[in-house]
């Protein structure tokens, strides 16, 4: 089962996953950086492909 939020992008004309960053979506769909993204407010903004700052606190017992 796949329950990621999706939305139709009027720029690329495709359905895009909104549980990613804008940069990841632009790379996947070949969007140009100079074009404003109409879906920008809906992206999570969290890049889960890199270590998040609080991940290092788990080793310290937090």
N, CA, C and O atoms as a Tinker XYZ file with bonds, in Angstrom:
   248  protein
     1  N      0.839000   -1.173000    0.000000    73     2
     2  CA     0.000000    0.000000    0.000000    64     1     3
     3  C      0.885000    1.238000    0.000000    63     2     4     5
     4  O      1.879000    1.299000    0.725000    81     3
     5  N      0.531000    2.202000   -0.796000    73     3     6
     6  CA     1.307000    3.432000   -0.957000    64     5     7
     7  C      0.403000    4.606000   -0.591000    63     6     8     9
     8  O     -0.602000    4.850000   -1.258000    81     7
     9  N      0.760000    5.328000    0.461000    73     7    10
    10  CA    -0.114000    6.408000    0.900000    64     9    11
    11  C      0.585000    7.761000    0.998000    63    10    12    13
    12  O      0.224000    8.599000    1.824000    81    11
    13  N      1.561000    7.958000    0.171000    73    11    14
    14  CA     2.270000    9.233000    0.144000    64    13    15
    15  C      1.372000   10.305000   -0.449000    63    14    16    17
    16  O      0.628000   10.031000   -1.390000    81    15
    17  N      1.427000   11.537000    0.089000    73    15    18
    18  CA     0.630000   12.603000   -0.522000    64    17    19
    19  C      1.160000   12.936000   -1.909000    63    18    20    21
    20  O      2.371000   12.999000   -2.121000    81    19
    21  N      0.258000   13.146000   -2.840000    73    19    22
    22  CA     0.645000   13.461000   -4.208000    64    21    23
    23  C     -0.127000   14.685000   -4.683000    63    22    24    25
    24  O     -1.169000   15.040000   -4.131000    81    23
    25  N      0.400000   15.305000   -5.698000    73    23    26
    26  CA    -0.265000   16.448000   -6.304000    64    25    27
    27  C      0.131000   16.557000   -7.760000    63    26    28    29
    28  O      1.206000   16.107000   -8.155000    81    27
    29  N     -0.741000   17.157000   -8.563000    73    27    30
    30  CA    -0.442000   17.346000   -9.980000    64    29    31
    31  C      0.311000   18.660000  -10.147000    63    30    32    33
    32  O     -0.139000   19.711000   -9.691000    81    31
    33  N      1.452000   18.584000  -10.801000    73    31    34
    34  CA     2.270000   19.765000  -11.038000    64    33    35
    35  C      1.898000   20.371000  -12.387000    63    34    36    37
    36  O      1.999000   19.699000  -13.414000    81    35
    37  N      1.471000   21.631000  -12.398000    73    35    38
    38  CA     1.121000   22.264000  -13.669000    64    37    39
    39  C      2.340000   22.611000  -14.529000    63    38    40    41
    40  O      2.197000   22.878000  -15.722000    81    39
    41  N      3.531000   22.610000  -13.934000    73    39    42
    42  CA     4.746000   22.933000  -14.689000    64    41    43
    43  C      5.205000   21.737000  -15.517000    63    42    44    45
    44  O      5.422000   21.857000  -16.723000    81    43
    45  N      5.353000   20.577000  -14.862000    73    43    46
    46  CA     5.831000   19.400000  -15.601000    64    45    47
    47  C      4.688000   18.539000  -16.115000    63    46    48    49
    48  O      4.901000   17.653000  -16.943000    81    47
    49  N      3.460000   18.794000  -15.626000    73    47    50
    50  CA     2.298000   18.052000  -16.102000    64    49    51
    51  C      2.221000   16.632000  -15.584000    63    50    52    53
    52  O      1.545000   15.794000  -16.180000    81    51
    53  N      2.907000   16.344000  -14.473000    73    51    54
    54  CA     2.924000   14.995000  -13.911000    64    53    55
    55  C      2.465000   15.021000  -12.465000    63    54    56    57
    56  O      2.429000   16.073000  -11.826000    81    55
    57  N      2.116000   13.848000  -11.960000    73    55    58
    58  CA     1.806000   13.702000  -10.545000    64    57    59
    59  C      3.141000   13.599000   -9.808000    63    58    60    61
    60  O      4.027000   12.853000  -10.225000    81    59
    61  N      3.281000   14.343000   -8.720000    73    59    62
    62  CA     4.534000   14.334000   -7.967000    64    61    63
    63  C      4.261000   13.966000   -6.518000    63    62    64    65
    64  O      3.192000   14.252000   -5.977000    81    63
    65  N      5.249000   13.326000   -5.898000    73    63    66
    66  CA     5.167000   12.975000   -4.485000    64    65    67
    67  C      5.502000   14.208000   -3.655000    63    66    68    69
    68  O      6.477000   14.903000   -3.940000    81    67
    69  N      4.709000   14.478000   -2.643000    73    67    70
    70  CA     4.919000   15.669000   -1.832000    64    69    71
    71  C      5.649000   15.375000   -0.522000    63    70    72    73
    72  O      5.871000   16.285000    0.276000    81    71
    73  N      6.024000   14.120000   -0.293000    73    71    74
    74  CA     6.775000   13.792000    0.919000    64    73    75
    75  C      8.278000   13.782000    0.643000    63    74    76    77
    76  O      9.005000   12.932000    1.156000    81    75
    77  N      8.727000   14.712000   -0.154000    73    75    78
    78  CA    10.136000   14.876000   -0.498000    64    77    79
    79  C     10.453000   16.361000   -0.477000    63    78    80    81
    80  O      9.570000   17.177000   -0.211000    81    79
    81  N     11.682000   16.719000   -0.748000    73    79    82
    82  CA    12.019000   18.133000   -0.819000    64    81    83
    83  C     11.770000   18.639000   -2.233000    63    82    84    85
    84  O     11.653000   17.859000   -3.178000    81    83
    85  N     11.693000   19.944000   -2.357000    73    83    86
    86  CA    11.496000   20.545000   -3.683000    64    85    87
    87  C     12.663000   20.201000   -4.588000    63    86    88    89
    88  O     12.469000   19.936000   -5.775000    81    87
    89  N     13.873000   20.203000   -4.044000    73    87    90
    90  CA    15.063000   19.891000   -4.840000    64    89    91
    91  C     15.012000   18.463000   -5.381000    63    90    92    93
    92  O     15.362000   18.220000   -6.536000    81    91
    93  N     14.575000   17.519000   -4.542000    73    91    94
    94  CA    14.461000   16.133000   -4.999000    64    93    95
    95  C     13.430000   16.014000   -6.118000    63    94    96    97
    96  O     13.651000   15.311000   -7.104000    81    95
    97  N     12.317000   16.697000   -5.961000    73    95    98
    98  CA    11.272000   16.652000   -6.988000    64    97    99
    99  C     11.776000   17.270000   -8.293000    63    98   100   101
   100  O     11.562000   16.708000   -9.367000    81    99
   101  N     12.440000   18.419000   -8.205000    73    99   102
   102  CA    12.954000   19.086000   -9.403000    64   101   103
   103  C     13.958000   18.210000  -10.134000    63   102   104   105
   104  O     13.965000   18.152000  -11.364000    81   103
   105  N     14.810000   17.527000   -9.368000    73   103   106
   106  CA    15.788000   16.641000   -9.987000    64   105   107
   107  C     15.095000   15.475000  -10.687000    63   106   108   109
   108  O     15.480000   15.094000  -11.792000    81   107
   109  N     14.088000   14.919000  -10.054000    73   107   110
   110  CA    13.371000   13.773000  -10.616000    64   109   111
   111  C     12.584000   14.135000  -11.877000    63   110   112   113
   112  O     12.499000   13.335000  -12.809000    81   111
   113  N     12.010000   15.336000  -11.904000    73   111   114
   114  CA    11.150000   15.722000  -13.019000    64   113   115
   115  C     11.820000   16.683000  -13.996000    63   114   116   117
   116  O     11.186000   17.146000  -14.944000    81   115
   117  N     13.096000   16.982000  -13.771000    73   115   118
   118  CA    13.850000   17.806000  -14.703000    64   117   119
   119  C     13.430000   19.264000  -14.740000    63   118   120   121
   120  O     13.500000   19.905000  -15.789000    81   119
   121  N     12.992000   19.797000  -13.598000    73   119   122
   122  CA    12.569000   21.195000  -13.547000    64   121   123
   123  C     13.769000   22.128000  -13.462000    63   122   124   125
   124  O     14.794000   21.805000  -12.863000    81   123
   125  N     13.614000   23.275000  -14.071000    73   123   126
   126  CA    14.647000   24.309000  -14.071000    64   125   127
   127  C     14.554000   25.119000  -12.779000    63   126   128   129
   128  O     13.455000   25.421000  -12.314000    81   127
   129  N     15.697000   25.472000  -12.200000    73   127   130
   130  CA    15.721000   26.237000  -10.944000    64   129   131
   131  C     15.129000   27.635000  -11.092000    63   130   132   133
   132  O     14.696000   28.231000  -10.106000    81   131
   133  N     15.106000   28.159000  -12.308000    73   131   134
   134  CA    14.632000   29.527000  -12.518000    64   133   135
   135  C     13.107000   29.635000  -12.539000    63   134   136   137
   136  O     12.567000   30.736000  -12.431000    81   135
   137  N     12.414000   28.514000  -12.676000    73   135   138
   138  CA    10.951000   28.520000  -12.717000    64   137   139
   139  C     10.410000   28.355000  -11.299000    63   138   140   141
   140  O     10.768000   27.393000  -10.620000    81   139
   141  N      9.562000   29.264000  -10.838000    73   139   142
   142  CA     8.981000   29.121000   -9.496000    64   141   143
   143  C      8.128000   27.853000   -9.407000    63   142   144   145
   144  O      7.379000   27.529000  -10.329000    81   143
   145  N      8.252000   27.159000   -8.306000    73   143   146
   146  CA     7.497000   25.914000   -8.126000    64   145   147
   147  C      6.128000   26.222000   -7.528000    63   146   148   149
   148  O      6.049000   26.782000   -6.435000    81   147
   149  N      5.042000   25.864000   -8.228000    73   147   150
   150  CA     3.705000   26.142000   -7.715000    64   149   151
   151  C      3.314000   25.243000   -6.530000    63   150   152   153
   152  O      2.337000   25.527000   -5.836000    81   151
   153  N      4.066000   24.174000   -6.300000    73   151   154
   154  CA     3.761000   23.243000   -5.204000    64   153   155
   155  C      4.716000   23.391000   -4.023000    63   154   156   157
   156  O      4.655000   22.593000   -3.087000    81   155
   157  N      5.586000   24.377000   -4.042000    73   155   158
   158  CA     6.643000   24.494000   -3.035000    64   157   159
   159  C      6.110000   24.452000   -1.600000    63   158   160   161
   160  O      6.739000   23.840000   -0.736000    81   159
   161  N      5.002000   25.068000   -1.334000    73   159   162
   162  CA     4.472000   25.108000    0.033000    64   161   163
   163  C      4.005000   23.744000    0.537000    63   162   164   165
   164  O      3.793000   23.572000    1.737000    81   163
   165  N      3.844000   22.778000   -0.360000    73   163   166
   166  CA     3.340000   21.465000    0.031000    64   165   167
   167  C      4.431000   20.434000    0.309000    63   166   168   169
   168  O      4.143000   19.379000    0.874000    81   167
   169  N      5.663000   20.712000   -0.070000    73   167   170
   170  CA     6.740000   19.754000    0.169000    64   169   171
   171  C      7.126000   19.748000    1.635000    63   170   172   173
   172  O      6.945000   20.745000    2.333000    81   171
   173  N      7.663000   18.616000    2.110000    73   171   174
   174  CA     8.016000   18.490000    3.520000    64   173   175
   175  C      9.192000   19.373000    3.889000    63   174   176   177
   176  O      9.232000   19.918000    4.992000    81   175
   177  N     10.150000   19.526000    2.986000    73   175   178
   178  CA    11.330000   20.319000    3.299000    64   177   179
   179  C     12.377000   19.551000    4.066000    63   178   180   181
   180  O     13.443000   20.096000    4.355000    81   179
   181  N     12.111000   18.297000    4.409000    73   179   182
   182  CA    13.065000   17.479000    5.153000    64   181   183
   183  C     13.702000   16.492000    4.199000    63   182   184   185
   184  O     13.014000   15.690000    3.567000    81   183
   185  N     15.014000   16.554000    4.100000    73   183   186
   186  CA    15.751000   15.631000    3.231000    64   185   187
   187  C     16.168000   14.427000    4.064000    63   186   188   189
   188  O     17.142000   14.497000    4.815000    81   187
   189  N     15.438000   13.326000    3.936000    73   187   190
   190  CA    15.706000   12.136000    4.727000    64   189   191
   191  C     16.900000   11.342000    4.215000    63   190   192   193
   192  O     17.268000   10.331000    4.814000    81   191
   193  N     17.508000   11.778000    3.123000    73   191   194
   194  CA    18.661000   11.058000    2.593000    64   193   195
   195  C     19.961000   11.454000    3.304000    63   194   196   197
   196  O     20.999000   10.836000    3.070000    81   195
   197  N     19.917000   12.468000    4.164000    73   195   198
   198  CA    21.095000   12.884000    4.930000    64   197   199
   199  C     20.790000   12.755000    6.419000    63   198   200   201
   200  O     19.629000   12.792000    6.825000    81   199
   201  N     21.834000   12.604000    7.229000    73   199   202
   202  CA    21.649000   12.510000    8.672000    64   201   203
   203  C     21.097000   13.819000    9.217000    63   202   204   205
   204  O     21.603000   14.899000    8.912000    81   203
   205  N     20.066000   13.706000   10.017000    73   203   206
   206  CA    19.474000   14.876000   10.653000    64   205   207
   207  C     20.240000   15.192000   11.937000    63   206   208   209
   208  O     20.759000   14.276000   12.575000    81   207
   209  N     20.323000   16.457000   12.328000    73   207   210
   210  CA    21.108000   16.842000   13.504000    64   209   211
   211  C     20.761000   16.075000   14.774000    63   210   212   213
   212  O     21.665000   15.721000   15.530000    81   211
   213  N     19.494000   15.810000   15.032000    73   211   214
   214  CA    19.145000   15.131000   16.275000    64   213   215
   215  C     19.444000   13.644000   16.262000    63   214   216   217
   216  O     19.384000   13.005000   17.312000    81   215
   217  N     19.764000   13.074000   15.114000    73   215   218
   218  CA    20.128000   11.655000   15.066000    64   217   219
   219  C     21.367000   11.376000   15.908000    63   218   220   221
   220  O     21.493000   10.299000   16.490000    81   219
   221  N     22.277000   12.336000   15.974000    73   219   222
   222  CA    23.507000   12.135000   16.757000    64   221   223
   223  C     23.210000   12.106000   18.256000    63   222   224   225
   224  O     24.019000   11.588000   19.025000    81   223
   225  N     22.078000   12.644000   18.685000    73   223   226
   226  CA    21.727000   12.658000   20.105000    64   225   227
   227  C     21.268000   11.294000   20.602000    63   226   228   229
   228  O     21.310000   11.034000   21.805000    81   227
   229  N     20.835000   10.429000   19.713000    73   227   230
   230  CA    20.389000    9.096000   20.130000    64   229   231
   231  C     21.511000    8.298000   20.766000    63   230   232   233
   232  O     21.271000    7.525000   21.694000    81   231
   233  N     22.742000    8.473000   20.280000    73   231   234
   234  CA    23.888000    7.784000   20.853000    64   233   235
   235  C     24.197000    8.279000   22.260000    63   234   236   237
   236  O     24.867000    7.593000   23.031000    81   235
   237  N     23.706000    9.475000   22.595000    73   235   238
   238  CA    23.959000   10.062000   23.907000    64   237   239
   239  C     22.821000    9.820000   24.889000    63   238   240   241
   240  O     22.846000   10.335000   26.007000    81   239
   241  N     21.824000    9.040000   24.480000    73   239   242
   242  CA    20.718000    8.691000   25.360000    64   241   243
   243  C     19.507000    9.581000   25.287000    63   242   244   245
   244  O     18.617000    9.478000   26.130000    81   243
   245  N     19.449000   10.453000   24.303000    73   243   246
   246  CA    18.284000   11.331000   24.161000    64   245   247
   247  C     17.307000   10.767000   23.175000    63   246   248
   248  O     16.264000   11.371000   22.925000    81   247
